[in-house]
Amino acid sequence: MSEPQMDPAGNTQQFKAFAQRNEPEAAPARRSLLTPILIVVGVLVVAVLAFLLFR
């Protein structure tokens, strides 16, 4: 017995729902502010120590 002819597009309503769904886009990775802050604090500490030692 032959198989019934299947619609290659499938269920049109399901396809439209799939095509029109709104998925949230992945948020861009934010660079950590901790690293630059630690670098600035480290430079300031070294500068103050150098100033106090070589004055």
C-alpha positions as CSV (number, residue, x, y, z in Angstrom):
1,M,0.0,0.0,0.0
2,S,1.4,3.4,-0.9
3,E,1.9,6.1,1.7
4,P,-0.3,9.2,1.5
5,Q,1.2,12.3,-0.1
6,M,2.6,14.5,2.7
7,D,2.7,18.3,2.4
8,P,6.4,19.1,2.3
9,A,5.7,22.5,4.0
10,G,4.2,20.8,7.0
11,N,1.8,22.8,9.1
12,T,1.7,26.3,7.8
13,Q,0.5,27.8,11.0
14,Q,3.3,26.2,12.9
15,F,5.9,27.4,10.4
16,K,4.5,31.0,10.6
17,A,4.7,30.8,14.4
18,F,8.3,29.6,14.2
19,A,9.3,32.3,11.7
20,Q,7.6,35.1,13.7
21,R,8.8,34.2,17.2
22,N,10.8,36.8,19.0
23,E,13.7,35.2,20.9
24,P,15.7,37.5,23.0
25,E,19.1,38.2,21.5
26,A,22.1,37.3,23.6
27,A,23.4,40.3,25.4
28,P,26.9,41.3,24.4
29,A,29.5,40.3,26.9
30,R,30.3,43.3,29.1
31,R,33.9,43.7,30.0
32,S,34.6,43.5,33.6
33,L,35.2,46.9,35.2
34,L,37.1,45.2,38.0
35,T,40.4,44.7,36.0
36,P,40.8,48.3,34.9
37,I,39.9,49.6,38.4
38,L,42.5,47.3,40.0
39,I,45.1,48.5,37.5
40,V,44.4,52.1,38.2
41,V,44.5,51.6,42.0
42,G,47.8,49.6,41.6
43,V,49.4,52.4,39.6
44,L,48.3,55.0,42.1
45,V,49.7,52.9,45.1
46,V,53.0,52.5,43.3
47,A,53.1,56.3,42.5
48,V,52.4,57.3,46.1
49,L,55.0,54.8,47.4
50,A,57.6,56.1,44.9
51,F,56.8,59.7,45.8
52,L,57.2,58.9,49.6
53,L,60.4,57.0,49.1
54,F,62.2,59.4,46.7
55,R,61.2,62.7,48.1
